[in-house]
Amino acid sequence: MMMLDKESQTFLEELLITPSPTGYESMGQKVWREYVKKYSDKVESDAYGSVVAKIETNMDVATIMLEAHADEIGMVVQHISDDGFVTLNKLGGSDSTIARAKRVYIHSKNGRVLGVTGNKAIHLQDSKNGGGKQPAWKDIYVDIGASSKEEAQELVQVGNPVTYTDEVEYLNDEIIAARALDNRIGGFVIAQVLRRLRKRKKELKVNVMALNSVQEEVGGFGARMMSYRHMPDAALVTDVTHATDTPGINNKEHGTIKLGEGPSVQHGGATHPSVVSLVEKAAEQAEISIQHEATSVRTGTDTDSIFYQRTGIPSALISLPIRYMHSPVETASLKDAEALISLMTESILAMEPDQTFSVFE
């Protein structure tokens, strides 16, 4: 079983438990920024909170971007009733099916407020009042122990972000479960790639920028802003993908991706075939096991926001398989994360100072 070193484990756990719902990522970005400062030559951020960390060769060479997104799905306070109950709406692709009977934190300017999402006891349910049906978000509410609107407003206000309280668990030495693996583990991965490249800087023939972007879950806006601003020569993007190895998933429809069998290299319109080929060769030379996935119209990741900027940024998407995406129990293999870190590192080191990518190569 693969074990993280102490520094990596501490960083990963802090990153995962620090709330960063989409549009409210500053707390998690502070954690990421402080960590990468140790392994980069320069750290910058933009107005909305995306952060870039750079390793520079001090030469006129190609610049390659590593990218992950910092935000997680969540909820937001939509309304406070006269009797002190807090109604929610979703941030990103949150699933109302699993929203009831959960402990949540409402993140207010005065600190973290604990609440529970209400759930009608099974004894009181019937087919007419919603028993067994997926609830609408307007029907999800939080009990924070307040008895009036005024009492609730002393604690929270409309617009406060909300996250589940679930934190990090290890099912064994290899398998990790957490609320925000999508995609805080991507931020962890690109930070570890920076750490390794810093140690091997003498082998590095290109400039590197690692971008941890905001607002992927609502449209990839952070990646769009920063890739347009910096216009790297190529990009290696990482996000999570669906592990389809659990019961009830149609592999003919969703592909076959297994936990523990390596990162998934994506093939489709947004991913550049020459960059993908370089990644595949790096995997072969380093004896890293990879899986393959076909994308249709969109990848559903920040790659869709990056590849078409200005004159085009040749991009590859290397995904980490996870189970139970967009839930409080997202589950991944640290073995896959290690393979992904190694693959991104070796892919960067394989690039030449004048690296270009063409479909006619």
Salt bridges, closest charged atoms under 4 A:
ASP5 OD2 - ARG195 NH1 3.53
GLU7 OE2 - LYS38 NZ 3.47
GLU7 OE1 - ARG195 NH2 3.51
GLU34 OE2 - LYS37 NZ 3.06
ASP41 OD1 - ARG198 NH1 3.41
ASP41 OD2 - LYS201 NZ 3.18
GLU44 OE2 - LYS54 NZ 3.36
GLU44 OE1 - HIS230 NE2 3.85
GLU56 OE2 - LYS42 NZ 3.77
ASP71 OD1 - HIS69 ND1 2.81
GLU72 OE1 - ARG179 NE 2.71
GLU72 OE2 - ARG184 NH2 2.57
ASP139 OD1 - LYS138 NZ 3.67
ASP182 OD1 - HIS69 NE2 3.19
ASP182 OD2 - HIS326 NE2 3.11
GLU203 OE1 - ARG200 NH2 2.99
GLU216 OE1 - HIS69 NE2 3.13
GLU217 OE2 - HIS69 NE2 3.84
GLU217 OE1 - HIS326 NE2 3.46
ASP239 OD2 - HIS69 NE2 3.33
ASP245 OD2 - ARG323 NH2 2.96
GLU253 OE1 - HIS254 NE2 3.68
GLU280 OE2 - HIS267 NE2 3.85
GLU280 OE2 - HIS292 ND1 3.78
ASP304 OD2 - ARG298 NH2 3.48
GLU338 OE1 - ARG196 NH2 2.81
GLU346 OE2 - ARG200 NH1 2.86
